[in-house]
């Protein structure tokens, strides 16, 4: 029996439905950890890679990067982990460990050979997955494994800017777009103690969003409503990929406030320089987060009992789960349970 065989679901070409696929992963490298997959979240980025939207996919593609599972093998250089331990793996699977960002603890900014879990690598839509040991994050016992996976991508994506911008309970933060990322942002900011405004084009979510922790809900496309928000926000987390009235959102910032981009908006943003200069405002962005930030997030989520709102599908029904995600009806994150 070959223990290096991995059973997975793969796209054989751009946009194809996923099909059963197996491959020989070879010998485990010294710096790697092998994890038996229990759960894996389904993210819009998985769809982008499956469809080759970013023009970087290599087929067959095995996607999946919100992975929870049990360690089955450790390479000889792996440290601080043990076989049988429950762990998580997010967007990043490898980093070089010797460039300046890696040495400074910012491996997410690796310039020497970072590899995403699903780009030129095999992800978590499989029975097993491998990653560099520093990116294999111990799961606190108080976190439910079925719902923890989305924290490792969507969760860290919205959590890292909270750390980066030194947000405190005295601050007022707006969240633009309340989907997979946005709903996790609300839950995290509520536990952080902030005043929260949710910007959404679906006002039918209002009561649901307030139950999650939003103090206010505003129509994200209503110019009159946006004008009432002038000068309020210390930070706006933008999770959408569509063009909005950026000058109106800049006007909603308090002095020294920031719009932080997390969604990949498909058109260039029209940003008047005078609005940045006049209020010392800024527009920033970030990817996911370092191993340290991932560990901090999971510990915080366990302490504050924060969990994404999920729907669970068997991994064998992956194509049906993708269709459900495309329908826009997912509330708010889909998780796949491995059933190989």
Number of C-alpha atoms within 10 A of each C-alpha: 4 7 9 14 14 18 17 26 25 23 21 17 16 19 14 12 16 23 15 11 16 15 11 11 14 11 9 16 16 13 16 22 27 23 28 23 27 22 31 33 32 27 22 14 17 22 18 17 24 28 18 17 13 10 10 11 19 18 16 17 28 29 29 28 30 30 36 31 27 20 23 16 17 22 16 12 12 18 12 7 17 16 13 13 13 23 24 29 34 33 26 26 25 24 23 16 19 14 16 14 17 19 12 10 15 17 26 23 18 21 15 15 12 17 19 19 26 25 21 15 18 26 32 32 32 28 22 25 27 25 26 23 22 23 26 29 20 20 23 18 10 13 17 14 19 22 23 28 32 31 26 26 25 28 30 27 23 30 23 20 23 19 11 9 13 9 18 15 13 11 18 20 29 31 28 28 23 22 19 22 30 27 25 27 32 27 24 25 25 19 17 17 15 21 20 24 24 28 26 23 16 14 14 9 13 18 12 11 22 16 11 17 23 26 15 14 21 20 18 20 14 13 12 10 13 18 13 12 17 15 16 18 25 21 26 26 26 23 24 21 14 11 12 15 15 14 14 16 22 24 22 24 26 19 17 15 24 25 25 20 21 23 19 12 15 10 9 7 12 11 14 11 10 10 14 19 11 10 16 14 21 19 14 11 14 16 17 23 26 21 20 14 18 27 21 15 21 24 18 16 22 18 13 15 13 21 20 25 18 19 16 17 19 15 24 19 13 20 15 14 21 19 12 13 19 12 9 10 10 18 14 19 24 25 27 27 21 21 14 11
